[in-house]
């Protein structure tokens, strides 16, 4: 019964903050996200903040790798 009320609270406007979204995306990318946190994420109001944060994280990560590779190649 507790899970139902928590889910209803999330649907009633309990939006996750930017810090919580960033923590969830980083933990998911590394692979260390707890089951409780994953359930909170999936019961949140909308998946769009997580999708946008995931795409931005991936783009920044790939851009960072490209920069590092370019720096290593330029120094050879």
KOLBARO-668366 format. One record per residue: x, y, z of N, C-alpha, C in turn. Coordinates in steps of 0.05 Angstrom, whole numbers, padded with zeros to 5 digits, always signed. Layout:
BEGIN
XYZXYZXYZ/...
//
This chain:
BEGIN
+00016-00024+00000+00000+00000+00000+00017+00025+00000/+00041+00023+00012+00059+00046+00013+00068+00053-00015/+00074+00033-00032+00083+00038-00059+00062+00053-00075/+00036+00047-00071+00015+00060-00085+00014+00090-00078/+00016+00096-00052+00015+00124-00044+00039+00139-00053/+00063+00127-00053+00087+00140-00064+00084+00146-00093/+00073+00127-00108+00069+00131-00137+00049+00153-00142/+00028+00153-00126+00008+00174-00129+00019+00202-00122/+00037+00203-00102+00050+00229-00095+00067+00238-00118/+00081+00221-00131+00098+00229-00154+00081+00238-00177/+00058+00226-00181+00040+00234-00203+00026+00260-00197/+00023+00266-00172+00009+00291-00164+00026+00315-00165/+00050+00314-00175+00066+00338-00178+00092+00337-00163/+00100+00315-00152+00126+00313-00140+00147+00308-00162/+00156+00330-00174+00175+00328-00196+00203+00325-00184/+00220+00309-00197+00247+00306-00187+00263+00332-00194/+00281+00339-00177+00298+00362-00182+00320+00356-00201/+00333+00377-00210+00354+00374-00230+00377+00358-00218/+00383+00361-00193+00405+00346-00180+00398+00316-00179/+00373+00310-00172+00365+00282-00171+00367+00269-00199/+00359+00284-00219+00360+00274-00247+00389+00269-00255/+00406+00288-00249+00435+00285-00256+00447+00261-00241/+00440+00258-00216+00451+00235-00201+00441+00209-00212/+00416+00208-00220+00405+00183-00232+00418+00176-00258/+00422+00197-00275+00434+00192-00301+00463+00183-00298/+00478+00196-00280+00506+00188-00276+00508+00160-00264/+00491+00154-00244+00491+00128-00232+00483+00106-00252/+00464+00113-00269+00456+00094-00290+00478+00089-00311/+00492+00110-00317+00514+00108-00337+00537+00091-00326/+00543+00094-00301+00564+00078-00289+00555+00050-00282/+00529+00047-00277+00518+00021-00271+00516+00015-00242/+00514+00036-00225+00513+00031-00196+00487+00041-00183/+00467+00045-00199+00441+00055-00189+00427+00034-00171/+00417+00043-00148+00403+00024-00131+00376+00018-00142/+00365-00004-00133+00339-00013-00142+00317+00007-00132/+00320+00017-00108+00301+00036-00097+00301+00062-00113/+00324+00072-00121+00326+00097-00136+00315+00092-00165/+00320+00069-00176+00309+00063-00203+00279+00063-00202/+00267+00051-00181+00238+00050-00179+00227+00078-00176/+00241+00096-00161+00232+00123-00158+00232+00137-00185/+00253+00132-00201+00256+00145-00227+00233+00136-00245/+00227+00110-00245+00206+00100-00263+00178+00109-00254/+00175+00116-00229+00149+00124-00220+00146+00154-00221/+00165+00168-00232+00164+00198-00233+00143+00207-00253/+00138+00233-00252+00117+00245-00268+00120+00241-00298/+00144+00245-00308+00149+00243-00337+00177+00233-00343/+00180+00217-00363+00207+00207-00370+00225+00228-00384/+00213+00249-00394+00228+00268-00411+00252+00281-00398/+00250+00289-00372+00275+00300-00360+00298+00280-00360/+00292+00255-00356+00313+00234-00356+00323+00229-00384/+00306+00229-00403+00314+00225-00431+00332+00248-00440/+00324+00273-00435+00339+00296-00443+00367+00296-00429/+00367+00290-00403+00392+00290-00388+00410+00267-00398/+00399+00245-00405+00415+00223-00416+00427+00229-00443/+00412+00242-00460+00422+00250-00486+00444+00271-00483/+00439+00291-00466+00460+00311-00461+00485+00299-00449/+00482+00281-00430+00506+00268-00418+00521+00252-00439/+00507+00238-00456+00520+00222-00477+00535+00240-00497/+00522+00263-00505+00535+00281-00523+00560+00294-00511/+00559+00302-00485+00582+00314-00472+00604+00293-00468/+00596+00269-00462+00616+00247-00459+00631+00241-00485/+00616+00239-00507+00628+00234-00533+00646+00257-00541/+00636+00282-00537+00652+00305-00544+00678+00306-00528/+00676+00298-00502+00700+00297-00486+00720+00277-00495/+00710+00254-00504+00728+00233-00515+00741+00243-00540/+00726+00256-00557+00738+00267-00582+00760+00287-00576/+00755+00304-00557+00775+00325-00550+00800+00311-00539/+00797+00291-00521+00820+00277-00510+00836+00263-00532/+00823+00250-00550+00836+00236-00572+00851+00256-00589/+00838+00278-00596+00852+00298-00612+00877+00309-00598/+00875+00314-00572+00898+00324-00557+00921+00303-00557/+00914+00278-00554+00934+00257-00554+00947+00254-00581/+00931+00255-00602+00942+00253-00630+00959+00277-00636/+00952+00301-00628+00967+00325-00634+00994+00326-00619/+00996+00312-00597+01021+00312-00582+01040+00290-00590/+01034+00274-00610+01052+00253-00618+01071+00263-00639/
//
